[in-house]
């Protein structure tokens, strides 16, 4: 199988995983992400960036941890990548709620809806930190 075809397959799988992760986390956090982005809510922009960057990092680690030499192995690599993406999404949600529960001084849900950019940056950091941990386990 050519590297170009493998790249295309992983690109499609990776983009799909990132978009699904975005949609799931949009359902979890009580803010309408597309509407908030249109209104210029930078906090939601940071959260969204954290989802895409963090999942991209996890997906990258899953891809490079699996060597492909034929179609069967590509299928297994894609499956492993999808599994780690799901684990990453779940880990982001756990990280979001864990930090929110421990931090008693403010509520992430309220701060994101109030367009608090600092809260969005903090969530971005949580998602990236979680992505580094998941990625480290993969490699």
Secondary structure as UniProt FT lines:
FT   HELIX           3..28
FT   TURN            29..30
FT   HELIX           33..38
FT   TURN            39..40
FT   HELIX           42..64
FT   HELIX           71..102
FT   HELIX           108..113
FT   TURN            114..115
FT   HELIX           117..138
//
